[in-house]
C-alpha cells in the first residue's frame, strides 16, 4: 500500500529517502523523477544506493509494475516516520516562536458525524492559541498516519494491540437500529432478528468499524449478513440518515451519530434483541505526545456537548 506524503525538503534527511517515498507513491521511477524535478537515472541510483546500504531489495517488478518487497515495506514505514518527525519538529519550533499550538486530529467517518467536530470547533473558539486541522479517514489509515506523525491525535472506535499507542477513553457508544418515525418499528421498544430480516437495510460499506461490529454480533448468533435484505451500501453516514428519514430502509448505526436527529424527532432508534453492540470511543496518541492539556480540554467540552444532546 502506498501513502502519499507532504514535506518540506531538508538537508537533515537524505535525498534518497525522498526518492524512495516518491517511487512508492507514484509506482514508477519516471513519475517520481518528474515530481521531484530530477532525472530518472538519479532516482534509480538513489534506490540502488539505499538497497546496497541496507542490504535488502526494496522493490521488485511484478507484471511490469514496481511493488514493495516485505523488507521494502519496513524501509518505507521508517522513512515515512523520519519525514513525519521532521515535519513535527518544524511545527513545534514554529509553535514555540508564535506561542500557538497546531494539531492535526484524525477522525473516523462515525466520529465525524457525532458531536466531536462541534467539540473541536468550540475548543478552538475558547483557546485562540490553539489551531486544529481535522481530517477524516478509515480507521486503518488513521493508525498508519498516527505512526508516521502525519496526525497528532486520532479519535477512533475501539483499540488495537500496539504498545506504542496510548489511549484516553472519551465515551462509550453502541450500535442501534435507526428507522424513520413513520416506520412501524418506531412504535416498538425492541425488534427481533427475525423481524429485521424482512426489512430493506441500508448499511455502511464492508470493513467499516460499524459494519464489522454488526457482522461480529450476527456471527455470534449463527447468522451472516447474507441472511438480511441489504439493498444499499453507503460510505457517507449523512446520506444513510437522509435515506432513513425518507423511509427508504432501516440501518444499523452508532447512536452517537443520530443525536441531532433524535433531538429533532427526525429518526427513531431502538435496540435489536440479542445484539448488545457496545464499543469505546477513544482519543489515541503516540507515546511521545505531550499536549495533554489540549486532550483533557477537548474531552471536557465533548462531555458538555453530550449532556446537552442527551
DAURDA-V335604 format. One record per pair of residues at least 12 apart in sequence whose C-alpha atoms are under 10 Angstrom apart, sorted by the first residue. I is the first residue (numbers start at 1). J is the second residue. D is the distance in whole Angstrom. If there is no record, write none. Layout:
i: <I;I>
j: <J;J>
d: <D;D>
This chain:
i: <1;1;1;1;1;2;2;2;2;2;2;2;2;2;2;2;3;3;3;3;3;3;3;3;3;3;3;4;4;4;4;4;4;5;5;5;5;5;5;5;5;5;5;6;6;6;6;6;7;7;7;7;8;8;8;8;9;9;9;10;10;10;12;12;12;13;13;13;13;14;15;15;16;16;16;16;16;16;16;16;16;16;17;17;17;17;17;17;17;17;17;17;18;18;18;18;18;18;18;19;19;19;19;19;19;19;19;19;19;19;20;20;20;20;20;20;20;20;20;20;20;20;20;21;21;21;21;21;21;22;22;22;22;23;23;23;23;23;23;23;23;24;24;24;24;24;24;24;24;26;27;27;27;27;27;28;28;28;28;28;28;29;29;29;29;29;29;30;30;32;47;50;51;51;54;54;55;56;56;56;56;56;57;57;57;57;58;58;58;58;58;58;58;59;59;59;60;77;77;77;78;78;79;80;80;80;80;80;80;81;81;81;81;81;81;81;82;82;83;83;83;84;84;84;84;84;84;84;85;85;85;85;86;87;87;88;88;88;88;88;88;91;95;95;98;99;99;100;100;100;100;100;101;101;101;101;101;101;101;101;102;102;102;102;102;102;103;103;103;103;103;103;103;103;103;103;104;104;104;104;104;104;104;104;104;104;104;104;105;105;105;105;105;105;105;105;105;105;105;105;105;105;105;105;105;106;106;106;106;106;106;106;106;106;106;106;106;106;106;106;106;106;106;106;106;106;107;107;107;107;107;107;107;107;107;107;107;107;107;108;108;108;108;108;108;108;108;108;108;108;108;108;108;109;109;109;109;109;109;109;109;109;109;109;109;109;109;110;110;110;110;110;110;110;110;110;110;110;110;110;110;110;110;110;110;111;111;111;111;111;111;111;111;111;112;112;112;112;112;112;112;113;113;113;113;113;113;113;113;113;114;114;114;114;114;114;114;114;115;115;115;115;115;115;115;115;115;115;115;116;116;116;116;116;116;116;116;116;116;117;117;118;118;118;119;119;119;119;119;119;119;119;119;119;120;120;120;120;120;120;120;120;121;121;121;121;122;122;122;122;123;123;123;123;123;123;123;124;124;124;126;127;127;130;133;134;134;134;135;135;136;136;137;138;138;138;138;139;139;139;139;139;139;139;139;140;140;140;142;142;142;142;143;143;143;143;143;143;143;146;146;146;146;147;147;147;147;147;148;149;149;149;151;151;152;152;152;152;152;152;153;153;153;153;153;153;153;153;153;154;154;154;154;154;154;155;155;155;155;155;155;155;155;155;156;156;156;156;156;156;156;157;157;157;157;157;157;157;157;157;157;157;157;157;158;158;158;158;158;158;158;158;158;158;159;159;159;159;159;159;160;162;163;163;164;164;164;164;165;165;165;165;165;165;166;166;166;166;166;166;166;166;167;167;167;167;167;167;167;168;168;168;168;168;168;168;168;169;169;169;169;169;169;170;170;170;170;170;170;170;170;170;170;170;170;171;171;171;171;171;171;171;171;171;171;172;172;172;172;172;172;173;173;173;173;173;173;173;173;173;174;174;174;174;174;174;174;174;174;174;174;174;174;175;175;175;175;175;175;175;175;175;175;175;175;175;175;175;175;175;175;175;175;176;176;176;176;176;176;176;176;176;176;176;176;176;176;176;176;176;176;177;177;177;177;177;177;177;177;177;177;177;177;177;177;177;178;178;178;178;178;178;178;178;178;178;178;178;178;178;178;178;178;178;179;179;179;179;179;179;179;179;179;179;179;179;179;179;179;179;180;180;180;180;180;180;180;180;180;180;180;180;180;180;180;180;181;181;181;181;181;181;181;181;181;181;182;182;182;182;182;182;183;183;183;183;183;183;183;183;183;185;185;185;185;186;186;186;186;187;187;188;188;188;189;189;189;189;190;190;190;190;190;191;191;191;191;191;192;192;192;192;192;193;193;193;193;193;193;193;193;193;194;194;194;195;196;196;196;196;196;196;196;197;197;197;197;197;197;198;198;198;199;199;199;199;199;199;199;200;200;200;200;200;200;200;200;200;200;201;201;201;201;201;201;201;201;201;201;201;201;202;202;202;202;202;202;202;202;202;202;202;202;202;202;202;202;203;203;203;203;203;203;203;203;203;203;203;203;203;203;204;204;204;204;204;204;204;204;204;204;205;205;205;205;205;206;206;206;208;210;210;210;210;210;211;211;211;213;213;213;214;214;214;214;214;216;216;217;217;217;217;218;218;220;220;221;221;229;230;230;230;231;231;232;232;232;237;237;237;237;238;238;240;240;241;241;241;241;241;241;242;242;244;244;244;245;245;245;245;245;246;246;247;250;251;252;252;252;252;253;254;254;254;254;255;255;256;256;259;259;259;259;260;260;262;262;263;263;263;283;283;283;283>
j: <24;25;67;68;73;21;22;23;24;25;26;27;67;68;73;76;21;22;24;25;26;76;77;80;141;144;145;21;22;24;25;26;80;18;21;22;25;80;83;84;145;148;150;80;83;84;87;150;83;84;86;87;83;86;87;90;83;86;87;83;86;87;82;83;86;79;82;83;86;46;43;46;42;43;44;45;46;47;48;49;50;79;46;47;50;75;76;78;79;80;82;83;32;36;43;46;79;80;83;32;33;35;36;38;42;43;44;45;46;47;32;43;44;46;47;50;58;59;72;75;76;79;80;75;76;77;79;80;83;34;35;36;43;35;36;43;44;47;59;66;67;58;59;66;67;68;72;73;76;66;59;65;66;67;68;40;43;44;65;66;67;41;42;43;44;47;66;43;44;44;59;75;72;75;71;75;71;69;70;71;72;75;69;70;71;72;70;71;72;73;74;75;76;71;72;73;72;144;147;148;147;148;148;144;145;147;148;149;150;144;145;146;147;148;149;150;148;149;148;149;150;145;146;147;148;149;150;151;147;148;149;150;149;149;150;102;103;149;150;151;152;103;129;130;129;129;130;127;128;129;130;131;127;128;129;130;131;132;291;294;129;130;131;132;133;152;130;131;132;133;134;151;152;153;291;294;131;132;133;134;135;146;149;150;151;152;153;154;120;132;133;134;135;136;142;146;150;151;152;153;154;155;283;284;285;133;134;135;136;137;138;139;141;142;143;145;146;150;151;152;153;154;155;156;283;284;134;135;136;137;138;139;142;153;154;155;156;157;283;135;136;137;138;139;140;141;142;154;155;156;157;208;209;135;136;137;138;139;156;208;209;210;235;236;237;238;257;136;137;138;139;155;156;157;208;209;210;236;237;238;253;254;255;256;257;136;154;155;156;157;254;256;257;281;134;135;136;137;155;237;257;236;237;238;254;256;257;258;259;260;254;255;256;257;258;259;260;306;256;257;258;259;260;301;302;303;305;306;309;155;256;257;298;299;301;302;303;305;306;134;302;301;302;305;297;298;299;300;301;302;303;304;305;306;132;133;134;297;298;299;301;302;133;134;298;301;298;301;302;305;294;297;298;299;300;301;302;294;297;298;297;294;297;294;151;151;153;154;151;154;154;155;154;156;207;208;209;154;155;156;157;158;207;208;209;156;208;209;154;155;156;284;155;156;160;165;284;285;286;165;284;285;286;164;165;285;286;287;286;285;286;289;285;286;284;285;286;289;290;291;167;282;283;284;285;286;289;291;295;167;282;283;284;285;286;167;168;169;170;281;282;283;284;285;170;209;280;281;282;283;284;169;170;171;172;173;209;210;279;280;281;282;283;284;172;173;209;278;279;280;281;282;283;284;279;280;281;282;283;284;284;286;286;287;285;286;287;288;284;285;286;287;288;289;282;283;284;285;286;287;288;289;281;282;283;284;285;286;287;281;282;283;284;285;295;296;299;280;281;282;283;284;299;280;281;282;283;284;295;296;298;299;300;302;303;256;279;280;281;282;283;299;302;303;306;256;278;279;280;281;282;254;255;256;257;277;278;279;280;281;210;213;253;254;255;256;271;276;277;278;279;280;281;210;211;213;214;251;252;253;254;255;256;257;269;270;271;272;275;276;277;278;279;190;214;251;252;253;254;255;256;258;268;269;270;271;272;275;276;277;278;190;191;196;201;250;251;252;253;254;255;268;269;270;271;272;240;241;244;245;249;250;251;252;253;254;255;258;262;267;268;269;270;271;241;243;244;245;246;247;248;249;250;251;252;266;267;268;269;270;241;242;243;244;245;246;247;248;249;250;251;265;266;267;268;269;244;245;246;247;262;265;266;267;268;269;245;246;247;266;267;268;244;245;246;247;248;249;250;267;268;250;268;269;270;267;268;269;270;268;270;269;270;271;269;270;271;272;269;270;271;272;273;270;271;272;273;274;271;272;273;274;275;218;221;223;227;228;272;273;274;275;227;228;273;272;227;228;229;250;251;272;273;225;226;227;228;229;230;227;228;229;228;229;230;231;249;250;251;228;229;230;231;232;247;248;249;250;251;228;229;230;231;232;233;244;248;249;250;251;252;229;230;231;232;233;234;240;241;243;244;248;249;250;251;252;253;230;231;232;233;234;235;236;237;240;249;250;251;252;253;232;233;234;235;236;237;240;251;252;253;232;233;234;235;236;233;234;235;235;252;253;254;277;279;225;252;253;277;278;279;252;253;275;276;277;275;277;274;275;276;277;274;275;274;275;274;275;249;249;250;251;248;249;248;249;251;253;254;257;258;257;258;252;253;253;257;258;261;266;267;266;267;266;267;268;261;265;266;267;268;266;267;267;269;269;269;270;271;272;269;269;277;278;279;269;270;306;309;306;308;309;310;309;310;309;310;308;309;310;295;296;298;299>
d: <9;9;9;9;9;9;9;9;6;5;8;8;10;9;9;9;9;10;8;6;10;10;10;9;9;9;9;8;8;9;6;9;10;10;8;8;8;8;9;9;10;10;8;10;9;9;9;9;7;8;9;7;9;9;7;9;9;10;10;9;9;10;10;10;8;9;8;8;8;10;9;8;9;8;10;9;5;7;9;8;7;10;8;9;8;9;9;10;6;9;9;9;9;8;9;9;8;9;9;7;8;10;8;10;9;6;9;10;7;7;9;8;9;8;6;9;9;10;10;9;7;8;10;10;7;10;7;7;10;10;8;8;9;10;10;8;9;9;9;9;10;10;9;8;8;8;10;9;8;10;10;7;6;8;10;10;10;10;8;6;9;8;9;6;7;9;9;8;9;10;9;9;9;10;10;9;10;9;10;7;8;9;7;9;7;7;8;6;4;7;9;8;9;9;6;9;9;9;9;8;9;8;9;10;9;9;6;8;9;10;9;9;7;4;6;9;8;9;8;8;9;9;9;9;5;5;6;9;10;7;6;9;9;8;8;10;10;7;8;9;9;9;9;10;9;7;9;10;8;5;6;7;10;9;6;5;6;8;9;9;9;6;5;6;8;9;8;6;5;6;9;8;6;8;9;9;9;6;5;6;7;10;9;8;5;5;7;9;9;7;6;5;6;9;9;9;9;6;6;5;6;7;10;10;10;8;6;5;6;7;9;9;9;6;9;9;8;9;6;8;6;5;6;8;10;10;7;6;5;7;8;8;7;9;6;5;6;9;9;9;6;6;6;6;10;10;8;8;7;6;8;9;9;10;6;7;7;9;9;9;9;10;8;8;7;10;10;9;10;10;10;10;9;8;9;9;8;9;7;10;9;7;10;8;7;9;10;7;7;8;9;8;8;8;9;9;7;10;9;9;8;9;7;8;10;8;5;8;9;10;9;9;5;4;7;7;8;9;8;8;10;8;9;10;7;10;7;7;9;9;10;10;9;9;9;6;10;9;9;8;9;9;8;8;10;7;8;9;6;5;9;9;7;10;8;9;9;9;6;9;8;8;10;10;10;10;9;8;9;10;9;7;6;10;9;7;9;10;10;9;10;10;10;9;9;9;10;10;9;9;10;10;10;9;9;7;9;9;9;7;8;10;10;8;8;10;10;10;6;9;8;10;10;9;9;9;9;9;10;9;8;7;7;8;8;9;7;10;10;10;8;10;9;10;9;6;8;7;10;9;10;10;7;6;5;8;9;10;9;9;8;6;5;6;9;10;10;10;9;7;6;5;6;9;10;9;8;6;5;7;7;10;10;9;9;9;7;9;7;6;5;6;9;10;9;10;9;10;6;5;6;7;10;10;9;8;9;8;10;8;10;10;9;9;9;6;6;9;7;6;5;6;9;10;10;8;6;5;6;6;9;9;10;6;6;5;6;9;9;9;6;5;7;9;9;9;9;7;6;5;6;9;9;8;5;5;6;10;10;10;9;6;9;8;8;10;9;6;5;7;9;9;9;8;9;9;7;6;5;6;9;7;7;7;10;9;6;5;6;7;10;10;8;6;6;8;9;8;5;4;6;8;10;8;10;8;8;10;6;5;4;6;9;10;10;9;8;9;9;8;5;6;8;10;10;8;6;6;6;6;10;10;10;6;6;5;7;9;9;8;9;9;9;9;10;7;6;5;7;9;9;8;5;5;6;7;10;8;7;9;9;6;5;6;7;9;8;8;10;7;6;5;7;9;9;10;6;7;9;7;9;7;5;7;9;9;6;5;6;8;9;10;9;5;5;7;5;9;8;8;10;9;7;5;6;9;9;7;9;8;10;7;7;6;5;9;9;9;7;10;9;9;9;9;10;7;10;9;9;10;9;10;9;9;8;9;6;8;8;9;10;10;8;10;9;6;7;9;9;6;5;6;6;7;7;5;6;10;9;6;5;8;9;9;9;9;10;9;7;7;8;9;10;9;10;10;10;8;9;9;10;8;10;10;10;7;5;6;9;10;7;7;8;6;8;9;7;7;10;8;5;6;6;9;10;8;5;6;9;8;6;5;6;7;9;9;9;5;5;6;8;9;6;6;5;6;7;7;9;8;8;8;6;6;5;8;10;7;8;6;5;6;8;10;9;8;10;8;6;7;8;9;5;5;5;8;8;8;8;8;8;9;5;6;6;9;8;9;9;8;8;7;7;9;10;10;8;9;7;9;9;8;9;8;10;7;10;9;9;6;8;7;9;8;10;9;8;9;10;9;10;9;10;8;10;9;10;8;10;8;10;9;10;10;9;9;9;8;9;9;8;9;9;9;7;10;9;10;6;6;9;9;10;10;10;10;9;10;10;9;9;10;9;9;9;8;9;9;10;9;10;6;8;7;10;9;9;10;7;8;8;10;10;9>
